[in-house]
């Protein structure tokens, strides 16, 4: 998967400068431009790419404040610990990235025919 690193880099840049939902648009644009063979490959690349970017960013923010904020947010949501909160965050980001990249790939297939 050549597009996974591209999605990871663009998602990390988008998450740094723009709102959280910009990673979906970044994955969609990469899926549109890169032209993966199937929509399943596009979904897998988007899932892995945004998952890597969001996990790095979430862990960076968690270590930056020694996990205090994640622990307090986990308490608000009645989660057992901050690791569960970070895991859910990464899962949501990965799913959104996969759907974004798959949407871009399927949009390209619409205009190809």
N, CA, C and O atoms as CSV, one atom per row, in Angstrom:
chain,resi,resn,atom,element,x,y,z
A,1,UNK,N,N,0.834,-1.181,0.000
A,1,UNK,CA,C,0.000,0.000,0.000
A,1,UNK,C,C,0.879,1.244,0.000
A,1,UNK,O,O,1.448,1.630,1.021
A,2,UNK,N,N,0.969,1.842,-1.145
A,2,UNK,CA,C,1.780,3.039,-1.266
A,2,UNK,C,C,1.067,4.277,-0.743
A,2,UNK,O,O,1.714,5.267,-0.400
A,3,UNK,N,N,-0.253,4.231,-0.680
A,3,UNK,CA,C,-0.969,5.438,-0.293
A,3,UNK,C,C,-1.123,5.589,1.218
A,3,UNK,O,O,-1.497,6.662,1.690
A,4,UNK,N,N,-0.847,4.553,1.970
A,4,UNK,CA,C,-0.958,4.657,3.426
A,4,UNK,C,C,-0.013,5.706,4.011
A,4,UNK,O,O,-0.445,6.507,4.840
A,5,UNK,N,N,1.269,5.732,3.609
A,5,UNK,CA,C,2.125,6.799,4.143
A,5,UNK,C,C,1.683,8.194,3.717
A,5,UNK,O,O,1.814,9.149,4.482
A,6,UNK,N,N,1.161,8.313,2.499
A,6,UNK,CA,C,0.660,9.617,2.057
A,6,UNK,C,C,-0.513,10.076,2.911
A,6,UNK,O,O,-0.603,11.244,3.290
A,7,UNK,N,N,-1.403,9.146,3.207
A,7,UNK,CA,C,-2.556,9.482,4.045
A,7,UNK,C,C,-2.098,9.829,5.451
A,7,UNK,O,O,-2.618,10.765,6.057
A,8,UNK,N,N,-1.131,9.085,5.977
A,8,UNK,CA,C,-0.627,9.363,7.324
A,8,UNK,C,C,-0.039,10.765,7.411
A,8,UNK,O,O,-0.315,11.500,8.359
A,9,UNK,N,N,0.765,11.133,6.432
A,9,UNK,CA,C,1.411,12.451,6.453
A,9,UNK,C,C,0.391,13.563,6.279
A,9,UNK,O,O,0.410,14.541,7.027
A,10,UNK,N,N,-0.501,13.428,5.301
A,10,UNK,CA,C,-1.494,14.489,5.085
A,10,UNK,C,C,-2.492,14.577,6.240
A,10,UNK,O,O,-2.937,15.670,6.590
A,11,UNK,N,N,-2.840,13.454,6.823
A,11,UNK,CA,C,-3.756,13.481,7.969
A,11,UNK,C,C,-3.094,14.132,9.178
A,11,UNK,O,O,-3.744,14.869,9.921
A,12,UNK,N,N,-1.817,13.867,9.378
A,12,UNK,CA,C,-1.108,14.487,10.502
A,12,UNK,C,C,-1.011,15.997,10.316
A,12,UNK,O,O,-1.197,16.759,11.265
A,13,UNK,N,N,-0.721,16.420,9.100
A,13,UNK,CA,C,-0.643,17.860,8.833
A,13,UNK,C,C,-2.019,18.497,8.966
A,13,UNK,O,O,-2.154,19.578,9.540
A,14,UNK,N,N,-3.038,17.829,8.437
A,14,UNK,CA,C,-4.398,18.367,8.525
A,14,UNK,C,C,-4.868,18.451,9.976
A,14,UNK,O,O,-5.503,19.431,10.364
A,15,UNK,N,N,-4.564,17.441,10.773
A,15,UNK,CA,C,-4.982,17.450,12.181
A,15,UNK,C,C,-4.256,18.532,12.978
A,15,UNK,O,O,-4.787,19.051,13.960
A,16,UNK,N,N,-3.060,18.862,12.557
A,16,UNK,CA,C,-2.278,19.865,13.278
A,16,UNK,C,C,-2.810,21.273,13.021
A,16,UNK,O,O,-2.851,22.096,13.935
A,17,UNK,N,N,-3.218,21.554,11.782
A,17,UNK,CA,C,-3.586,22.916,11.409
A,17,UNK,C,C,-5.088,23.169,11.296
A,17,UNK,O,O,-5.525,24.315,11.406
A,18,UNK,N,N,-5.879,22.133,11.083
A,18,UNK,CA,C,-7.300,22.302,10.809
A,18,UNK,C,C,-8.128,21.524,11.817
A,18,UNK,O,O,-7.568,20.813,12.650
A,19,UNK,N,N,-9.472,21.643,11.759
A,19,UNK,CA,C,-10.323,20.888,12.701
A,19,UNK,C,C,-10.168,19.381,12.536
A,19,UNK,O,O,-9.566,18.908,11.572
A,20,UNK,N,N,-10.711,18.643,13.478
A,20,UNK,CA,C,-10.522,17.188,13.516
A,20,UNK,C,C,-11.066,16.504,12.280
A,20,UNK,O,O,-10.512,15.487,11.862
A,21,UNK,N,N,-12.130,17.019,11.675
A,21,UNK,CA,C,-12.753,16.359,10.541
A,21,UNK,C,C,-11.974,16.561,9.245
A,21,UNK,O,O,-12.325,15.971,8.223
A,22,UNK,N,N,-10.939,17.371,9.265
A,22,UNK,CA,C,-10.141,17.596,8.058
A,22,UNK,C,C,-9.364,16.350,7.644
A,22,UNK,O,O,-8.962,16.239,6.485
A,23,UNK,N,N,-9.145,15.413,8.560
A,23,UNK,CA,C,-8.444,14.177,8.191
A,23,UNK,C,C,-9.282,13.340,7.233
A,23,UNK,O,O,-8.737,12.606,6.409
A,24,UNK,N,N,-10.604,13.446,7.338
A,24,UNK,CA,C,-11.486,12.719,6.420
A,24,UNK,C,C,-11.360,13.297,5.016
A,24,UNK,O,O,-11.309,12.556,4.034
A,25,UNK,N,N,-11.312,14.603,4.928
A,25,UNK,CA,C,-11.154,15.252,3.630
A,25,UNK,C,C,-9.782,14.940,3.041
A,25,UNK,O,O,-9.662,14.689,1.842
A,26,UNK,N,N,-8.751,14.955,3.877
A,26,UNK,CA,C,-7.406,14.628,3.392
A,26,UNK,C,C,-7.342,13.197,2.868
A,26,UNK,O,O,-6.751,12.947,1.818
A,27,UNK,N,N,-7.941,12.265,3.585
A,27,UNK,CA,C,-7.961,10.870,3.129
A,27,UNK,C,C,-8.784,10.732,1.854
A,27,UNK,O,O,-8.435,9.943,0.975
A,28,UNK,N,N,-9.860,11.482,1.746
A,28,UNK,CA,C,-10.677,11.442,0.538
A,28,UNK,C,C,-9.939,11.982,-0.673
A,28,UNK,O,O,-10.046,11.426,-1.767
A,29,UNK,N,N,-9.201,13.047,-0.488
A,29,UNK,CA,C,-8.434,13.615,-1.604
A,29,UNK,C,C,-7.339,12.652,-2.051
A,29,UNK,O,O,-7.114,12.482,-3.250
A,30,UNK,N,N,-6.660,12.026,-1.099
A,30,UNK,CA,C,-5.635,11.049,-1.456
A,30,UNK,C,C,-6.266,9.853,-2.153
A,30,UNK,O,O,-5.705,9.340,-3.121
A,31,UNK,N,N,-7.418,9.401,-1.683
A,31,UNK,CA,C,-8.121,8.298,-2.337
A,31,UNK,C,C,-8.564,8.653,-3.740
A,31,UNK,O,O,-8.595,7.792,-4.620
A,32,UNK,N,N,-8.907,9.907,-3.958
A,32,UNK,CA,C,-9.324,10.375,-5.277
A,32,UNK,C,C,-8.145,10.455,-6.233
A,32,UNK,O,O,-8.259,10.081,-7.400
A,33,UNK,N,N,-7.027,10.936,-5.744
A,33,UNK,CA,C,-5.848,11.138,-6.603
A,33,UNK,C,C,-5.072,9.843,-6.826
A,33,UNK,O,O,-4.642,9.566,-7.946
A,34,UNK,N,N,-4.889,9.047,-5.771
A,34,UNK,CA,C,-4.005,7.874,-5.850
A,34,UNK,C,C,-4.587,6.725,-6.655
A,34,UNK,O,O,-3.831,5.891,-7.154
A,35,UNK,N,N,-5.893,6.653,-6.798
A,35,UNK,CA,C,-6.564,5.629,-7.593
A,35,UNK,C,C,-6.204,4.200,-7.153
A,35,UNK,O,O,-5.549,3.470,-7.896
A,36,UNK,N,N,-6.636,3.802,-5.932
A,36,UNK,CA,C,-6.402,2.412,-5.518
A,36,UNK,C,C,-7.207,1.447,-6.384
A,36,UNK,O,O,-8.201,1.833,-6.998
A,37,UNK,N,N,-6.769,0.189,-6.428
A,37,UNK,CA,C,-7.386,-0.803,-7.324
A,37,UNK,C,C,-8.829,-1.107,-6.940
A,37,UNK,O,O,-9.707,-1.160,-7.801
A,38,UNK,N,N,-9.070,-1.302,-5.667
A,38,UNK,CA,C,-10.426,-1.622,-5.217
A,38,UNK,C,C,-10.823,-0.688,-4.073
A,38,UNK,O,O,-9.981,-0.019,-3.475
A,39,UNK,N,N,-12.090,-0.660,-3.794
A,39,UNK,CA,C,-12.555,0.168,-2.685
A,39,UNK,C,C,-12.134,-0.424,-1.332
A,39,UNK,O,O,-11.972,0.307,-0.354
A,40,UNK,N,N,-11.960,-1.739,-1.285
A,40,UNK,CA,C,-11.495,-2.362,-0.036
A,40,UNK,C,C,-10.057,-1.949,0.280
A,40,UNK,O,O,-9.715,-1.702,1.436
A,41,UNK,N,N,-9.220,-1.876,-0.757
A,41,UNK,CA,C,-7.845,-1.408,-0.534
A,41,UNK,C,C,-7.827,0.060,-0.125
A,41,UNK,O,O,-7.015,0.472,0.704
A,42,UNK,N,N,-8.723,0.843,-0.710
A,42,UNK,CA,C,-8.811,2.251,-0.332
A,42,UNK,C,C,-9.228,2.384,1.126
A,42,UNK,O,O,-8.676,3.195,1.869
A,43,UNK,N,N,-10.214,1.572,1.529
A,43,UNK,CA,C,-10.659,1.620,2.922
A,43,UNK,C,C,-9.533,1.212,3.872
A,43,UNK,O,O,-9.322,1.849,4.904
A,44,UNK,N,N,-8.817,0.150,3.518
A,44,UNK,CA,C,-7.721,-0.320,4.381
A,44,UNK,C,C,-6.614,0.723,4.491
A,44,UNK,O,O,-6.058,0.935,5.569
A,45,UNK,N,N,-6.296,1.372,3.377
A,45,UNK,CA,C,-5.247,2.393,3.405
A,45,UNK,C,C,-5.673,3.592,4.241
A,45,UNK,O,O,-4.878,4.124,5.017
A,46,UNK,N,N,-6.916,4.018,4.090
A,46,UNK,CA,C,-7.411,5.135,4.886
A,46,UNK,C,C,-7.504,4.793,6.360
A,46,UNK,O,O,-7.176,5.611,7.218
A,47,UNK,N,N,-7.950,3.584,6.648
A,47,UNK,CA,C,-8.045,3.127,8.038
A,47,UNK,C,C,-6.671,3.128,8.699
A,47,UNK,O,O,-6.502,3.645,9.804
A,48,UNK,N,N,-5.690,2.542,8.010
A,48,UNK,CA,C,-4.347,2.455,8.591
A,48,UNK,C,C,-3.671,3.822,8.655
A,48,UNK,O,O,-3.015,4.147,9.645
A,49,UNK,N,N,-3.829,4.616,7.606
A,49,UNK,CA,C,-3.153,5.910,7.559
A,49,UNK,C,C,-3.644,6.873,8.617
A,49,UNK,O,O,-2.844,7.451,9.352
A,50,UNK,N,N,-4.944,7.050,8.701
A,50,UNK,CA,C,-5.487,7.965,9.709
A,50,UNK,C,C,-5.328,7.373,11.106
A,50,UNK,O,O,-5.134,8.108,12.074
A,51,UNK,N,N,-5.409,6.048,11.214
A,51,UNK,CA,C,-5.185,5.418,12.515
A,51,UNK,C,C,-3.784,5.680,13.049
A,51,UNK,O,O,-3.605,5.963,14.234
A,52,UNK,N,N,-2.802,5.586,12.178
A,52,UNK,CA,C,-1.426,5.886,12.600
A,52,UNK,C,C,-1.260,7.354,12.978
A,52,UNK,O,O,-0.625,7.678,13.982
A,53,UNK,N,N,-1.832,8.232,12.171
A,53,UNK,CA,C,-1.700,9.668,12.455
A,53,UNK,C,C,-2.399,10.036,13.760
A,53,UNK,O,O,-1.838,10.756,14.586
A,54,UNK,N,N,-3.621,9.542,13.944
A,54,UNK,CA,C,-4.353,9.876,15.158
A,54,UNK,C,C,-3.750,9.229,16.395
A,54,UNK,O,O,-3.779,9.818,17.476
A,55,UNK,N,N,-3.205,8.028,16.254
A,55,UNK,CA,C,-2.585,7.410,17.422
A,55,UNK,C,C,-1.338,8.178,17.839
A,55,UNK,O,O,-1.102,8.379,19.031
A,56,UNK,N,N,-0.546,8.604,16.876
A,56,UNK,CA,C,0.643,9.391,17.216
A,56,UNK,C,C,0.253,10.713,17.857
A,56,UNK,O,O,0.858,11.132,18.845
A,57,UNK,N,N,-0.755,11.370,17.299
A,57,UNK,CA,C,-1.176,12.663,17.830
A,57,UNK,C,C,-1.826,12.520,19.207
A,57,UNK,O,O,-1.562,13.325,20.100
A,58,UNK,N,N,-2.670,11.509,19.385
A,58,UNK,CA,C,-3.326,11.300,20.679
A,58,UNK,C,C,-2.310,10.929,21.759
A,58,UNK,O,O,-2.396,11.419,22.885
A,59,UNK,N,N,-1.365,10.081,21.426
A,59,UNK,CA,C,-0.339,9.717,22.406
A,59,UNK,C,C,0.576,10.894,22.725
A,59,UNK,O,O,1.001,11.062,23.868
A,60,UNK,N,N,0.880,11.709,21.714
A,60,UNK,CA,C,1.690,12.912,21.946
A,60,UNK,C,C,0.982,13.844,22.920
A,60,UNK,O,O,1.595,14.331,23.870
A,61,UNK,N,N,-0.300,14.095,22.691
A,61,UNK,CA,C,-1.041,14.974,23.593
A,61,UNK,C,C,-1.187,14.360,24.984
A,61,UNK,O,O,-1.163,15.082,25.981
A,62,UNK,N,N,-1.337,13.050,25.064
A,62,UNK,CA,C,-1.485,12.388,26.356
A,62,UNK,C,C,-0.181,12.452,27.159
A,62,UNK,O,O,-0.201,12.701,28.364
A,63,UNK,N,N,0.930,12.231,26.497
A,63,UNK,CA,C,2.212,12.282,27.206
A,63,UNK,C,C,2.615,13.709,27.544
A,63,UNK,O,O,3.379,13.941,28.482
A,64,UNK,N,N,2.102,14.659,26.781
A,64,UNK,CA,C,2.451,16.051,27.022
A,64,UNK,C,C,1.926,16.533,28.376
A,64,UNK,O,O,2.568,17.349,29.037
A,65,UNK,N,N,0.767,16.032,28.786
A,65,UNK,CA,C,0.229,16.440,30.089
A,65,UNK,C,C,0.163,15.282,31.085
A,65,UNK,O,O,-0.646,15.310,32.012
A,66,UNK,N,N,1.000,14.276,30.903
A,66,UNK,CA,C,1.111,13.114,31.777
A,66,UNK,C,C,-0.210,12.371,31.958
A,66,UNK,O,O,-0.422,11.746,32.997
A,67,UNK,N,N,-1.087,12.426,30.983
A,67,UNK,CA,C,-2.331,11.680,31.012
A,67,UNK,C,C,-3.412,12.243,31.917
A,67,UNK,O,O,-4.427,11.586,32.147
A,68,UNK,N,N,-3.213,13.448,32.435
A,68,UNK,CA,C,-4.203,14.012,33.351
A,68,UNK,C,C,-5.519,14.327,32.650
A,68,UNK,O,O,-6.587,13.987,33.159
A,69,UNK,N,N,-5.454,14.966,31.498
A,69,UNK,CA,C,-6.674,15.350,30.793
A,69,UNK,C,C,-7.447,14.131,30.314
A,69,UNK,O,O,-8.667,14.075,30.463
A,70,UNK,N,N,-6.753,13.159,29.742
A,70,UNK,CA,C,-7.428,11.947,29.271
A,70,UNK,C,C,-8.067,11.192,30.432
A,70,UNK,O,O,-9.149,10.625,30.281
A,71,UNK,N,N,-7.418,11.180,31.568
A,71,UNK,CA,C,-7.994,10.520,32.741
A,71,UNK,C,C,-9.260,11.193,33.223
A,71,UNK,O,O,-10.216,10.520,33.609
A,72,UNK,N,N,-9.275,12.527,33.205
A,72,UNK,CA,C,-10.471,13.248,33.640
A,72,UNK,C,C,-11.607,13.091,32.638
A,72,UNK,O,O,-12.767,12.973,33.033
A,73,UNK,N,N,-11.289,13.088,31.347
A,73,UNK,CA,C,-12.327,12.894,30.335
A,73,UNK,C,C,-12.867,11.469,30.409
A,73,UNK,O,O,-14.068,11.254,30.245
A,74,UNK,N,N,-11.994,10.497,30.654
A,74,UNK,CA,C,-12.448,9.111,30.804
A,74,UNK,C,C,-13.394,8.981,31.995
A,74,UNK,O,O,-14.356,8.214,31.943
A,75,UNK,N,N,-13.130,9.713,33.047
A,75,UNK,CA,C,-14.012,9.696,34.211
A,75,UNK,C,C,-15.382,10.282,33.862
A,75,UNK,O,O,-16.408,9.765,34.305
A,76,UNK,N,N,-15.402,11.355,33.072
A,76,UNK,CA,C,-16.670,11.967,32.677
A,76,UNK,C,C,-17.511,10.990,31.862
A,76,UNK,O,O,-18.728,10.925,32.039
A,77,UNK,N,N,-16.875,10.230,30.972
A,77,UNK,CA,C,-17.589,9.272,30.135
A,77,UNK,C,C,-17.766,7.908,30.802
A,77,UNK,O,O,-18.232,6.968,30.158
A,78,UNK,N,N,-17.405,7.785,32.068
A,78,UNK,CA,C,-17.535,6.545,32.842
A,78,UNK,C,C,-16.756,5.398,32.196
A,78,UNK,O,O,-17.227,4.262,32.159
A,79,UNK,N,N,-15.570,5.704,31.693
A,79,UNK,CA,C,-14.683,4.686,31.136
A,79,UNK,C,C,-13.711,4.248,32.221
A,79,UNK,O,O,-13.418,5.025,33.130
A,80,UNK,N,N,-13.210,3.030,32.145
A,80,UNK,CA,C,-12.340,2.534,33.219
A,80,UNK,C,C,-11.011,3.283,33.342
A,80,UNK,O,O,-10.522,3.495,34.451
A,81,UNK,N,N,-10.424,3.686,32.206
A,81,UNK,CA,C,-9.143,4.392,32.265
A,81,UNK,C,C,-8.928,5.193,30.985
A,81,UNK,O,O,-9.729,5.135,30.051
A,82,UNK,N,N,-7.839,5.932,30.966
A,82,UNK,CA,C,-7.565,6.786,29.806
A,82,UNK,C,C,-7.132,5.975,28.583
A,82,UNK,O,O,-7.270,6.452,27.457
A,83,UNK,N,N,-6.619,4.781,28.775
A,83,UNK,CA,C,-6.228,3.941,27.643
A,83,UNK,C,C,-7.442,3.555,26.807
A,83,UNK,O,O,-7.361,3.491,25.581
A,84,UNK,N,N,-8.550,3.300,27.461
A,84,UNK,CA,C,-9.786,2.985,26.746
A,84,UNK,C,C,-10.247,4.185,25.933
A,84,UNK,O,O,-10.685,4.034,24.793
A,85,UNK,N,N,-10.152,5.364,26.510
A,85,UNK,CA,C,-10.541,6.577,25.800
A,85,UNK,C,C,-9.678,6.796,24.561
A,85,UNK,O,O,-10.197,7.126,23.494
A,86,UNK,N,N,-8.380,6.618,24.691
A,86,UNK,CA,C,-7.474,6.796,23.557
A,86,UNK,C,C,-7.736,5.735,22.499
A,86,UNK,O,O,-7.688,6.031,21.305
A,87,UNK,N,N,-8.011,4.508,22.915
A,87,UNK,CA,C,-8.308,3.443,21.958
A,87,UNK,C,C,-9.591,3.735,21.175
A,87,UNK,O,O,-9.647,3.509,19.967
A,88,UNK,N,N,-10.601,4.227,21.852
A,88,UNK,CA,C,-11.851,4.574,21.172
A,88,UNK,C,C,-11.624,5.736,20.212
A,88,UNK,O,O,-12.173,5.752,19.110
A,89,UNK,N,N,-10.823,6.696,20.625
A,89,UNK,CA,C,-10.497,7.835,19.764
A,89,UNK,C,C,-9.794,7.376,18.497
A,89,UNK,O,O,-10.128,7.827,17.402
A,90,UNK,N,N,-8.828,6.485,18.641
A,90,UNK,CA,C,-8.093,5.976,17.483
A,90,UNK,C,C,-9.017,5.162,16.577
A,90,UNK,O,O,-8.923,5.259,15.354
A,91,UNK,N,N,-9.897,4.372,17.159
A,91,UNK,CA,C,-10.843,3.581,16.366
A,91,UNK,C,C,-11.778,4.477,15.561
A,91,UNK,O,O,-12.014,4.217,14.381
A,92,UNK,N,N,-12.307,5.519,16.173
A,92,UNK,CA,C,-13.196,6.438,15.463
A,92,UNK,C,C,-12.452,7.136,14.334
A,92,UNK,O,O,-12.973,7.245,13.224
A,93,UNK,N,N,-11.241,7.609,14.605
A,93,UNK,CA,C,-10.452,8.252,13.557
A,93,UNK,C,C,-10.124,7.306,12.422
A,93,UNK,O,O,-10.161,7.695,11.255
A,94,UNK,N,N,-9.805,6.073,12.752
A,94,UNK,CA,C,-9.486,5.084,11.720
A,94,UNK,C,C,-10.691,4.787,10.844
A,94,UNK,O,O,-10.572,4.720,9.621
A,95,UNK,N,N,-11.840,4.611,11.460
A,95,UNK,CA,C,-13.057,4.354,10.689
A,95,UNK,C,C,-13.373,5.522,9.757
A,95,UNK,O,O,-13.709,5.317,8.591
A,96,UNK,N,N,-13.265,6.737,10.269
A,96,UNK,CA,C,-13.541,7.901,9.439
A,96,UNK,C,C,-12.541,8.037,8.303
A,96,UNK,O,O,-12.916,8.403,7.189
A,97,UNK,N,N,-11.284,7.749,8.569
A,97,UNK,CA,C,-10.279,7.796,7.514
A,97,UNK,C,C,-10.521,6.752,6.444
A,97,UNK,O,O,-10.350,7.022,5.255
A,98,UNK,N,N,-10.917,5.569,6.859
A,98,UNK,CA,C,-11.226,4.522,5.891
A,98,UNK,C,C,-12.397,4.891,5.011
A,98,UNK,O,O,-12.351,4.700,3.796
A,99,UNK,N,N,-13.456,5.422,5.619
A,99,UNK,CA,C,-14.615,5.824,4.833
A,99,UNK,C,C,-14.294,7.009,3.926
A,99,UNK,O,O,-14.808,7.094,2.810
A,100,UNK,N,N,-13.452,7.922,4.397
A,100,UNK,CA,C,-13.078,9.062,3.567
A,100,UNK,C,C,-12.288,8.644,2.345
A,100,UNK,O,O,-12.567,9.105,1.238
A,101,UNK,N,N,-11.303,7.775,2.531
A,101,UNK,CA,C,-10.487,7.315,1.406
A,101,UNK,C,C,-11.318,6.471,0.449
A,101,UNK,O,O,-11.154,6.575,-0.766
A,102,UNK,N,N,-12.194,5.651,0.971
A,102,UNK,CA,C,-13.048,4.842,0.108
A,102,UNK,C,C,-14.011,5.728,-0.687
A,102,UNK,O,O,-14.299,5.443,-1.849
A,103,UNK,N,N,-14.500,6.782,-0.075
A,103,UNK,CA,C,-15.377,7.712,-0.782
A,103,UNK,C,C,-14.638,8.391,-1.926
A,103,UNK,O,O,-15.183,8.530,-3.021
A,104,UNK,N,N,-13.399,8.815,-1.681
A,104,UNK,CA,C,-12.612,9.419,-2.746
A,104,UNK,C,C,-12.344,8.456,-3.889
A,104,UNK,O,O,-12.417,8.842,-5.056
A,105,UNK,N,N,-12.034,7.211,-3.566
A,105,UNK,CA,C,-11.766,6.207,-4.606
A,105,UNK,C,C,-13.019,5.896,-5.409
A,105,UNK,O,O,-12.953,5.750,-6.630
A,106,UNK,N,N,-14.159,5.794,-4.738
A,106,UNK,CA,C,-15.401,5.506,-5.456
A,106,UNK,C,C,-15.869,6.712,-6.271
A,106,UNK,O,O,-16.491,6.546,-7.321
A,107,UNK,N,N,-15.578,7.901,-5.803
A,107,UNK,CA,C,-15.908,9.096,-6.574
A,107,UNK,C,C,-15.109,9.143,-7.869
A,107,UNK,O,O,-15.628,9.551,-8.908
A,108,UNK,N,N,-13.862,8.733,-7.809
A,108,UNK,CA,C,-13.050,8.671,-9.026
A,108,UNK,C,C,-13.614,7.658,-10.005
A,108,UNK,O,O,-13.637,7.905,-11.211
A,109,UNK,N,N,-14.073,6.512,-9.494
A,109,UNK,CA,C,-14.625,5.470,-10.373
A,109,UNK,C,C,-15.910,5.935,-11.058
A,109,UNK,O,O,-16.216,5.484,-12.162
A,110,UNK,N,N,-16.665,6.830,-10.417
A,110,UNK,CA,C,-17.874,7.363,-11.036
A,110,UNK,C,C,-17.521,8.166,-12.287
A,110,UNK,O,O,-18.185,8.046,-13.317
A,111,UNK,N,N,-16.478,8.980,-12.191
A,111,UNK,CA,C,-16.116,9.855,-13.304
A,111,UNK,C,C,-15.262,9.170,-14.357
A,111,UNK,O,O,-15.097,9.711,-15.450
A,112,UNK,N,N,-14.717,7.999,-14.065
A,112,UNK,CA,C,-13.906,7.277,-15.043
A,112,UNK,C,C,-14.763,6.645,-16.131
A,112,UNK,O,O,-14.314,6.535,-17.272
A,113,UNK,N,N,-15.948,6.241,-15.819
A,113,UNK,CA,C,-16.780,5.504,-16.786
A,113,UNK,C,C,-17.565,6.412,-17.691
A,113,UNK,O,O,-18.306,5.937,-18.552
